[in-house]
Amino acid sequence: MVLILTAVKPGLRGELSRWFIEPQAGVFVGNLSARVRDKLWEKVERDVTEGSAVLVFSARTEQGFAIRAHGDRRRMPVDFEGLSLIRFITERKKH
């Protein structure tokens, strides 16, 4: 599984490094059980306040993976008839 964090507190990254390797800043790779994955994702959702997180993991889907996202993101996963697609959200101009 791959977990990508953007603009989060260093403490969260440090805690996640106990479970994953971090080959690049904010990119975590690991092979965890579904139970541990879900518990860590709950923690990420609680602790990511201004940044963002994306989790990609193996799943029994047509594509072989599932995606979860949290936080302020311009690219959001959407389910389209059982397939995960990415919707790009353009910024609206403020008047």
N, C-alpha and C positions, 0 to 999 in steps of 0.2 A: 504494500500500500504506500501511497505517497500523500503527504500532508504539506501544503504550502501555506505559509503565513506571511502576511505583509503588515508592516507597521504595528507590531505587537510589543508588549513589554518583554525585556530580556529574561525576566523571571519565568515566564511561560516557556520560552524557548529552552531555558536551562532545565526545566522540569521535563519537557518532552524528550530531551536528549538522553534521559534515562531509559527510554523505551525505543527510540529510533536512532539512526545515524543521521547526521546533518552534513551531507556532502557539499552543500552550498548554503549560505546564510538564508534561513527561513524555509528551506526545503528539507523535509524529513522523510526518510525511507525506512520501512520496517515490515516485519511479518508477524503480526499480532493476532491473537484470537479475536473473534467477533465481540466477545464480552469486553475485553480490554479496549478494543477499538471504540466501542460505543461509550464506555466510561470516559476515555480520553476525549472523545468528541464532545461529550457533555461539559467537560472542563473547558475545552476550547471555546464553546459557545458562551460560557459564563465569563471567561477572562478576556475575550476579544471584545473590546469596547469601541475603539475607534478604527482599528485595522480590519483585516479580513482574513478568512481562512477557506481553503478548498481541500477536501479529502476525496481521493480517488482510490477505490479498493475493489478487489475481486468480488464478483457477485454472480449468481445464476441468472443472468439476463442474456438477451440475444447478443449484446456486445461483449459480455464477459466481465463487465465492471459496472460500478455505480458511482455517482458523484454526489457529494454534499457540499454546500457552500453556506458561509455565514459572514455577515458584516457588509460593509460598504463596498460593493463590487459593481463593475460595469459589465462584467460577463457573468451571467447567471444560468445555471443548468435548468432546463425545462424538460419535462417528460412529453414526448410526442409519440403517442400510440406505442408505448413501451420502449422507445429509444431515447437515450439521453442526448439532447442537443444543447448548444450554447446560444443563448440570446444575448446580443450585444445591446446594452442600454445606452443610448446617446444622451448626453447632458442637455437639459433644456435651458435655453437662455432665460435669464432673469430680467424682467422689465422694470 
